[in-house]
C-alpha cells in the first residue's frame, strides 16, 4: 500500500503546464493547471477493464465539463494515457486558460499537457514498477 505525491511541469511562461498528482495503490488523482488563470474546468474519470479481444486493457471513461469550458479536451487524453499505461483508475481535473488564446496557443498548451503527462507517467512507473 502506498500514497505518493508527484509534481511535474512542462513548458515556459504562459504556456507552462503544472501537474500535481496523488498516486495510491488503488488509483491516481491528477490536477492539471496552466496558462494565466488556473481553475477547475473539467473532469475525466478513466477506469481500466480487460480488452474485448483479450490481452491489452482498455478503459471506460466518464467526462464532466464545466459549462462553457473546453478543459476536458486535455483531461480526456491524459486520463486515458495514465490509465492505460498504469492500469489504475485515474481521475483528472483540468483548468488551463489564456485570455483570447489563438488556435496556435491552444495547440501549444495541449502539447505541453501531453508532454507533462508523459513525465508524470515516468515517475508513476518508478513508484509502482512496470
N, CA, C and O of each residue as an XYZ file, in Angstrom:
520
protein
N       0.844     -1.174      0.000
C       0.000      0.000      0.000
C       0.893      1.242      0.000
O       1.884      1.297      0.728
N       0.541      2.232     -0.813
C       1.360      3.432     -0.865
C       0.510      4.656     -1.179
O      -0.604      4.551     -1.691
N       1.065      5.806     -0.862
C       0.470      7.102     -1.144
C       1.631      8.043     -1.433
O       2.404      8.387     -0.538
N       1.745      8.452     -2.681
C       2.862      9.305     -3.094
C       2.331     10.518     -3.845
O       1.382     10.409     -4.621
N       2.942     11.667     -3.613
C       2.619     12.876     -4.362
C       3.696     13.117     -5.408
O       4.887     12.954     -5.146
N       3.255     13.506     -6.598
C       4.177     13.808     -7.695
C       3.780     15.157     -8.278
O       2.597     15.434     -8.477
N       4.782     15.998     -8.551
C       4.541     17.262     -9.238
C       5.507     17.356    -10.407
O       6.707     17.124    -10.257
N       4.972     17.697    -11.573
C       5.801     17.909    -12.757
C       5.297     19.152    -13.480
O       4.146     19.557    -13.318
N       6.167     19.745    -14.271
C       5.804     20.894    -15.099
C       6.455     20.733    -16.457
O       7.475     20.060    -16.609
N       5.829     21.379    -17.451
C       6.408     21.355    -18.789
C       6.004     22.641    -19.498
O       4.860     23.085    -19.393
N       6.953     23.237    -20.223
C       6.680     24.458    -20.971
C       7.261     25.668    -20.264
O       7.881     25.563    -19.205
N       7.039     26.831    -20.888
C       7.584     28.074    -20.349
C       6.546     29.183    -20.402
O       5.632     29.174    -21.226
N       6.717     30.141    -19.491
C       5.853     31.318    -19.486
C       4.385     30.964    -19.368
O       4.004     30.089    -18.590
N       3.569     31.649    -20.146
C       2.121     31.416    -20.072
C       1.701     30.089    -20.674
O       0.529     29.718    -20.607
N       2.645     29.372    -21.262
C       2.354     28.048    -21.832
C       2.791     26.916    -20.903
O       2.711     25.743    -21.266
N       3.251     27.272    -19.710
C       3.715     26.258    -18.764
C       2.524     25.516    -18.170
O       1.532     26.119    -17.763
N       2.649     24.197    -18.132
C       1.622     23.317    -17.576
C       2.160     22.707    -16.289
O       3.308     22.270    -16.225
N       1.313     22.684    -15.266
C       1.664     22.099    -13.971
C       0.755     20.905    -13.715
O      -0.462     20.989    -13.882
N       1.354     19.804    -13.314
C       0.579     18.629    -12.915
C       0.934     18.291    -11.476
O       2.103     18.171    -11.109
N      -0.102     18.143    -10.685
C       0.031     17.687     -9.307
C      -0.767     16.396     -9.208
O      -1.928     16.352     -9.615
N      -0.159     15.353     -8.676
C      -0.804     14.048     -8.668
C      -0.615     13.347     -7.333
O       0.410     13.498     -6.669
N      -1.621     12.582     -6.961
C      -1.523     11.697     -5.807
C      -1.702     10.278     -6.328
O      -2.724      9.944     -6.927
N      -0.692      9.455     -6.091
C      -0.703      8.065     -6.553
C      -0.938      7.179     -5.340
O      -0.160      7.203     -4.387
N      -2.012      6.398     -5.377
C      -2.294      5.449     -4.306
C      -2.198      4.040     -4.875
O      -2.038      3.863     -6.083
N      -2.293      3.059     -4.024
C      -2.242      1.680     -4.503
C      -3.533      1.281     -5.206
O      -3.619      0.189     -5.767
N      -4.546      2.161     -5.181
C      -5.820      1.833     -5.816
C      -6.382      3.001     -6.618
O      -7.597      3.202     -6.646
N      -5.517      3.772     -7.271
C      -5.990      4.849     -8.126
C      -5.075      6.056     -8.102
O      -4.242      6.221     -7.211
N      -5.259      6.903     -9.121
C      -4.402      8.067     -9.309
C      -5.281      9.297     -9.507
O      -6.198      9.292    -10.327
N      -4.991     10.344     -8.750
C      -5.683     11.621     -8.880
C      -4.712     12.624     -9.494
O      -3.580     12.764     -9.032
N      -5.162     13.324    -10.541
C      -4.294     14.241    -11.272
C      -4.993     15.595    -11.397
O      -6.173     15.659    -11.742
N      -4.265     16.671    -11.116
C      -4.770     18.022    -11.360
C      -3.820     18.703    -12.329
O      -2.613     18.761    -12.098
N      -4.382     19.223    -13.425
C      -3.585     19.900    -14.450
C      -4.033     21.355    -14.510
O      -5.213     21.641    -14.711
N      -3.077     22.281    -14.335
C      -3.375     23.700    -14.437
C      -2.328     24.370    -15.305
O      -1.259     23.816    -15.561
N      -2.655     25.575    -15.753
C      -1.693     26.309    -16.547
C      -2.304     27.540    -17.164
O      -3.470     27.866    -16.940
N      -1.486     28.219    -17.949
C      -1.942     29.450    -18.567
C      -1.926     30.587    -17.572
O      -1.139     30.602    -16.626
N      -2.814     31.543    -17.803
C      -2.860     32.740    -16.965
C      -3.878     32.650    -15.836
O      -3.789     33.394    -14.860
N      -4.849     31.738    -15.965
C      -5.907     31.626    -14.955
C      -6.185     30.160    -14.639
O      -7.129     29.588    -15.183
N      -5.388     29.542    -13.772
C      -5.681     28.167    -13.375
C      -7.061     28.106    -12.709
O      -7.439     29.017    -11.973
N      -7.800     27.042    -12.970
C      -9.153     26.901    -12.449
C      -9.587     25.445    -12.567
O      -8.795     24.595    -12.974
N     -10.822     25.154    -12.220
C     -11.411     23.835    -12.460
C     -12.365     23.993    -13.639
O     -13.387     24.672    -13.542
N     -12.012     23.350    -14.760
C     -12.816     23.493    -15.968
C     -13.406     22.204    -16.481
O     -14.291     22.229    -17.337
N     -12.937     21.077    -15.979
C     -13.490     19.804    -16.423
C     -12.821     18.638    -15.734
O     -11.710     18.741    -15.214
N     -13.536     17.518    -15.746
C     -13.070     16.310    -15.073
C     -13.242     15.116    -16.004
O     -14.242     15.013    -16.715
N     -12.272     14.222    -15.996
C     -12.380     12.944    -16.710
C     -11.984     11.833    -15.743
O     -10.953     11.913    -15.076
N     -12.818     10.796    -15.679
C     -12.541      9.621    -14.854
C     -12.408      8.428    -15.775
O     -13.315      8.135    -16.555
N     -11.289      7.744    -15.690
C     -10.997      6.612    -16.567
C     -10.761      5.369    -15.708
O      -9.922      5.373    -14.807
N     -11.515      4.304    -16.001
C     -11.429      3.065    -15.232
C     -10.981      1.943    -16.162
O     -11.617      1.711    -17.190
N      -9.891      1.239    -15.820
C      -9.398      0.179    -16.705
C     -10.313     -1.039    -16.691
O     -10.989     -1.326    -15.703
N     -10.314     -1.746    -17.818
C     -11.038     -3.019    -17.922
C     -10.313     -3.884    -18.936
O      -9.522     -3.392    -19.740
N     -10.592     -5.168    -18.887
C      -9.992     -6.088    -19.854
C     -10.498     -5.757    -21.243
O     -11.679     -5.465    -21.432
N      -9.602     -5.804    -22.210
C      -9.987     -5.544    -23.588
C     -10.909     -6.623    -24.114
O     -10.833     -7.778    -23.694
N     -11.768     -6.247    -25.023
C     -12.732     -7.191    -25.584
C     -12.058     -8.319    -26.361
O     -12.542     -9.451    -26.364
N     -10.953     -8.012    -27.011
C     -10.271     -9.032    -27.810
C      -9.139     -9.696    -27.029
O      -8.271    -10.345    -27.613
N      -9.155     -9.531    -25.719
C      -8.132    -10.168    -24.887
C      -6.823     -9.417    -24.904
O      -6.588     -8.565    -25.761
N      -5.984     -9.740    -23.960
C      -4.648     -9.152    -23.919
C      -4.621     -7.757    -23.343
O      -4.570     -7.594    -22.124
N      -4.655     -6.742    -24.196
C      -4.499     -5.363    -23.760
C      -5.702     -4.877    -22.960
O      -6.839     -5.294    -23.183
N      -5.409     -3.980    -22.020
C      -6.511     -3.367    -21.298
C      -7.057     -2.196    -22.106
O      -6.356     -1.604    -22.927
N      -8.302     -1.881    -21.861
C      -8.898     -0.661    -22.395
C      -9.502      0.055    -21.198
O      -9.234     -0.317    -20.056
N     -10.307      1.071    -21.442
C     -10.861      1.781    -20.295
C     -12.245      2.326    -20.596
O     -12.600      2.578    -21.748
N     -13.011      2.501    -19.539
C     -14.290      3.198    -19.608
C     -14.043      4.609    -19.097
O     -13.249      4.814    -18.179
N     -14.734      5.592    -19.701
C     -14.470      6.994    -19.392
C     -15.774      7.724    -19.079
O     -16.788      7.534    -19.750
N     -15.722      8.560    -18.046
C     -16.812      9.472    -17.726
C     -16.233     10.874    -17.765
O     -15.167     11.124    -17.203
N     -16.933     11.793    -18.429
C     -16.413     13.139    -18.643
C     -17.448     14.163    -18.178
O     -18.638     14.037    -18.469
N     -16.980     15.171    -17.457
C     -17.873     16.224    -16.976
C     -17.205     17.591    -17.143
O     -16.388     17.987    -16.313
N     -17.553     18.315    -18.221
C     -17.002     19.656    -18.384
C     -17.810     20.668    -17.573
O     -19.015     20.501    -17.388
N     -17.151     21.707    -17.097
C     -17.867     22.843    -16.540
C     -18.503     23.550    -17.739
O     -17.823     23.773    -18.740
N     -19.786     23.906    -17.663
C     -20.430     24.558    -18.810
C     -19.616     25.751    -19.324
O     -19.194     26.613    -18.554
N     -19.412     25.775    -20.630
C     -18.669     26.850    -21.267
C     -17.165     26.656    -21.305
O     -16.451     27.494    -21.856
N     -16.672     25.571    -20.732
C     -15.231     25.302    -20.701
C     -14.894     24.128    -21.616
O     -15.718     23.242    -21.841
N     -13.670     24.138    -22.137
C     -13.209     23.068    -23.023
C     -12.027     22.302    -22.429
O     -11.290     21.631    -23.152
N     -11.853     22.402    -21.136
C     -10.702     21.790    -20.475
C     -10.693     20.269    -20.554
O      -9.644     19.649    -20.382
N     -11.847     19.660    -20.811
C     -11.868     18.202    -20.936
C     -11.136     17.737    -22.191
O     -10.822     16.553    -22.316
N     -10.860     18.650    -23.120
C     -10.063     18.281    -24.297
C      -8.637     17.902    -23.893
O      -7.946     17.209    -24.640
N      -8.200     18.345    -22.736
C      -6.917     17.920    -22.164
C      -7.140     16.786    -21.170
O      -6.375     15.821    -21.150
N      -8.175     16.894    -20.351
C      -8.419     15.890    -19.303
C      -8.623     14.492    -19.876
O      -8.091     13.522    -19.337
N      -9.388     14.376    -20.964
C      -9.708     13.057    -21.531
C      -8.463     12.309    -22.011
O      -8.244     11.177    -21.578
N      -7.636     12.896    -22.891
C      -6.474     12.118    -23.343
C      -5.471     11.823    -22.231
O      -4.837     10.768    -22.238
N      -5.320     12.739    -21.281
C      -4.380     12.483    -20.184
C      -4.908     11.364    -19.293
O      -4.149     10.476    -18.904
N      -6.197     11.394    -18.965
C      -6.779     10.326    -18.140
C      -6.604      8.976    -18.821
O      -6.255      7.991    -18.172
N      -6.846      8.930    -20.122
C      -6.702      7.675    -20.862
C      -5.246      7.214    -20.887
O      -4.966      6.033    -20.676
N      -4.314      8.141    -21.145
C      -2.885      7.793    -21.168
C      -2.445      7.191    -19.847
O      -1.832      6.124    -19.813
N      -2.762      7.880    -18.760
C      -2.310      7.433    -17.442
C      -2.964      6.100    -17.083
O      -2.294      5.196    -16.584
N      -4.260      5.974    -17.332
C      -4.978      4.739    -17.016
C      -4.413      3.549    -17.790
O      -4.136      2.500    -17.208
N      -4.245      3.713    -19.093
C      -3.763      2.601    -19.917
C      -2.311      2.245    -19.604
O      -1.937      1.074    -19.645
N      -1.498      3.247    -19.294
C      -0.086      2.986    -19.000
C       0.130      2.368    -17.627
O       1.091      1.626    -17.423
N      -0.762      2.669    -16.679
C      -0.566      2.197    -15.306
C      -1.531      1.092    -14.900
O      -1.270      0.363    -13.942
N      -2.647      0.961    -15.619
C      -3.676      0.001    -15.234
C      -4.451      0.427    -14.001
O      -5.112     -0.394    -13.366
N      -4.373      1.715    -13.656
C      -5.030      2.246    -12.463
C      -6.207      3.148    -12.831
O      -6.172      3.844    -13.846
N      -7.250      3.130    -11.996
C      -8.320      4.115    -12.128
C      -7.686      5.492    -12.007
O      -6.885      5.738    -11.106
N      -8.052      6.398    -12.928
C      -7.411      7.709    -12.988
C      -8.462      8.806    -13.093
O      -9.323      8.768    -13.972
N      -8.389      9.781    -12.196
C      -9.263     10.958    -12.234
C      -8.410     12.177    -12.556
O      -7.403     12.430    -11.895
N      -8.819     12.933    -13.579
C      -8.064     14.115    -13.988
C      -8.974     15.340    -13.930
O     -10.031     15.371    -14.560
N      -8.553     16.345    -13.170
C      -9.232     17.639    -13.106
C      -8.338     18.629    -13.837
O      -7.143     18.716    -13.556
N      -8.915     19.377    -14.778
C      -8.106     20.269    -15.604
C      -8.682     21.678    -15.630
O      -9.897     21.867    -15.688
N      -7.785     22.667    -15.587
C      -8.165     24.061    -15.740
C      -7.009     24.873    -16.278
O      -6.094     25.238    -15.540
N      -7.055     25.157    -17.582
C      -5.990     25.894    -18.263
C      -6.659     27.040    -19.014
O      -7.641     26.827    -19.725
N      -6.129     28.259    -18.860
C      -6.777     29.382    -19.547
C      -5.770     30.466    -19.908
O      -4.929     30.854    -19.096
N      -5.873     30.945    -21.139
C      -5.178     32.141    -21.598
C      -6.245     33.026    -22.228
O      -6.997     32.569    -23.088
N      -6.321     34.283    -21.812
C      -7.288     35.204    -22.410
C      -7.048     35.340    -23.908
O      -5.912     35.494    -24.356
N      -8.132     35.280    -24.672
C      -8.096     35.476    -26.128
C      -7.054     34.596    -26.815
O      -6.351     35.046    -27.720
N      -6.959     33.351    -26.382
C      -5.958     32.437    -26.945
C      -6.217     32.187    -28.425
O      -7.355     31.977    -28.844
N      -5.153     32.212    -29.200
C      -5.224     31.858    -30.615
C      -5.128     30.343    -30.741
O      -4.670     29.666    -29.821
N      -5.553     29.824    -31.862
C      -5.532     28.372    -32.090
C      -4.132     27.796    -31.889
O      -3.981     26.716    -31.319
N      -3.116     28.507    -32.351
C      -1.730     28.060    -32.181
C      -1.383     27.933    -30.699
O      -0.725     26.975    -30.294
N      -1.818     28.887    -29.901
C      -1.530     28.849    -28.469
C      -2.232     27.670    -27.796
O      -1.672     27.031    -26.904
N      -3.438     27.393    -28.223
C      -4.170     26.243    -27.676
C      -3.435     24.955    -28.004
O      -3.312     24.073    -27.153
N      -2.943     24.840    -29.241
C      -2.180     23.646    -29.627
C      -0.931     23.487    -28.762
O      -0.588     22.372    -28.368
N      -0.250     24.592    -28.465
C       0.943     24.540    -27.608
C       0.563     24.054    -26.211
O       1.254     23.206    -25.647
N      -0.516     24.574    -25.652
C      -0.953     24.155    -24.317
C      -1.336     22.681    -24.286
O      -1.010     21.973    -23.333
N      -2.025     22.219    -25.320
C      -2.415     20.805    -25.388
C      -1.175     19.924    -25.486
O      -1.081     18.908    -24.797
N      -0.228     20.302    -26.331
C       1.004     19.512    -26.469
C       1.827     19.548    -25.183
O       2.384     18.526    -24.783
N       1.910     20.693    -24.539
C       2.643     20.771    -23.272
C       1.979     19.909    -22.205
O       2.661     19.330    -21.360
N       0.658     19.824    -22.240
C      -0.065     18.952    -21.307
C       0.288     17.494    -21.559
O       0.483     16.724    -20.619
N       0.368     17.123    -22.818
C       0.728     15.747    -23.173
C       2.152     15.432    -22.711
O       2.407     14.362    -22.158
N       3.063     16.354    -22.937
C       4.453     16.146    -22.524
C       4.567     16.062    -21.000
O       5.311     15.232    -20.478
N       3.840     16.911    -20.295
C       3.848     16.850    -18.829
C       3.280     15.519    -18.350
O       3.773     14.946    -17.379
N       2.244     15.027    -19.027
C       1.658     13.731    -18.659
C       2.659     12.600    -18.860
O       2.700     11.663    -18.063
N       3.464     12.675    -19.912
C       4.494     11.654    -20.126
C       5.524     11.676    -18.995
O       5.976     10.625    -18.543
N       5.891     12.873    -18.542
C       6.807     12.980    -17.396
C       6.171     12.374    -16.145
O       6.837     11.691    -15.367
N       4.880     12.632    -15.961
C       4.162     12.066    -14.819
C       4.180     10.546    -14.870
O       4.460      9.891    -13.866
N       3.882      9.984    -16.035
C       3.843      8.523    -16.187
C       5.203      7.913    -15.854
O       5.269      6.867    -15.208
N       6.288      8.557    -16.291
C       7.637      8.065    -15.958
C       7.820      7.967    -14.447
O       8.355      6.980    -13.943
N       7.376      8.990    -13.732
C       7.550      8.988    -12.277
C       6.620      7.985    -11.601
O       6.995      7.367    -10.604
N       5.416      7.820    -12.131
C       4.496      6.821    -11.569
C       5.100      5.431    -11.710
O       5.021      4.626    -10.782
N       5.699      5.143    -12.851
C       6.330      3.831    -13.071
C       7.416      3.551    -12.038
O       7.603      2.405    -11.631
N       8.129      4.585    -11.615
C       9.166      4.403    -10.594
C       8.552      4.007     -9.255
O       9.181      3.305     -8.464
N       7.330      4.453     -9.003
C       6.654      4.141     -7.742
C       6.028      2.756     -7.787
O       6.213      1.956     -6.870
N       5.281      2.469     -8.860
C       4.517      1.217     -8.919
C       5.267      0.103     -9.628
O       4.872     -1.059     -9.542
N       6.349      0.441    -10.330
C       7.090     -0.562    -11.103
C       6.381     -0.867    -12.402
O       5.197     -0.566    -12.552
N       7.091     -1.460    -13.338
C       6.498     -1.820    -14.636
C       5.853     -3.172    -14.583
O       5.305     -3.635    -15.583
